[in-house]
């Protein structure tokens, strides 16, 4: 199921979009501002963000700019004031994938969301290269300069999650869910232990990691060099 994050300070519109998009088969989280967006993105993975430009505090243009500066490829559909051409152009220049002026027909919103998702696609990737490493997901094998490296099944699954979500901040909850398909229990530090093992395999200096970086208070982010 595709998951959508709606960021709009209009409570009535959030309720409408949540109900309508859910009826169309999407999973939806709806929040009122950029602070809520940041927290949601640290805890869960989304397929697209519907982002209003006019928000309290940090506006939608600034949030879009920050998303793109972080290296996220997450699609963004911006909601703009009807006829506000300057905002539409600014949003597209900052990396938004499409825009829709308010008020709008919910059916058109869904059509635009589906069009963006089709363009983005999600083709399966069996081999992912980063630096001197190649992760073969189908063969469940990690190689360094062509030579296989032995790692545990649990560590392989964690590396698979990182490799398929580069440059995306991932909370411990998200990592556990994606790597093991379950929530982790309070005080369960197995993710941290496994990350330490992966760092010893991947990093030139595990004490000062460059690829698997800690985001204090929120989780980790994988920032590998290109393959």
Phi, psi and omega in degrees: 000131177288141182244131183245138172253120177258127178237105183203136183276358178274105185300321181295319179292321177301317180295317180298312183293321179300314181294313184291315181293325176296319178296334179272005174097010178264154166267134190230134166241134183233127184226165191261344186202178183295326178298316177296323178298315181299317180295318181297318182291335178281343185252339189210154178262140182235156178268335181196151174245132169260112193237119177283143179285316185273098181233153174291145182074234180287125185279172185296326178296317178295320179295319178296317179300318181292321177300315182289324179295333181281353180091004180290135175263012183299125180297145180232125171252117185264140174260126184236163174294141182305125176081002181275085186295324182298317180293320180298314180296317180298317180298316179294322179295330181277354176114006175296146183275335180193171178219161178214128181277143176273147351286159183221162175276125180306329178295322178292322177302312180297320179298320180289320177300312180297323179295318179296316181294324177294318180295320181291314181064176178207061184295141180294139179242115181275328180236131180236121180258137173210124185057224179274003185261151170227126177257115179260105187290319182292317180277351181054058184219140175245129179237150176237114184052040176086352181257131184291140177248130179277120173226159182290162177301318180296318179292324177299314181298321179293317178295323176302317179298313179299314185294330180270357177225056182293148175065015178251119176299128183235126178285166177299322177302312182296316179300316181294318181295317183284328183274331186231352177074025177207162173286147175268155183278155176306140179071008174282111184254019184297327178300316181296321179295316181293324178294321176300319178294318179297321179298323179294333178279317191267321192277142173294322178228092184302334180288339178229071188294141177250333185268312178254100187259142178276131172255100189303126178087352183228328180151226185220162174220138181261116183235071184282157169286164178294156179287000000 
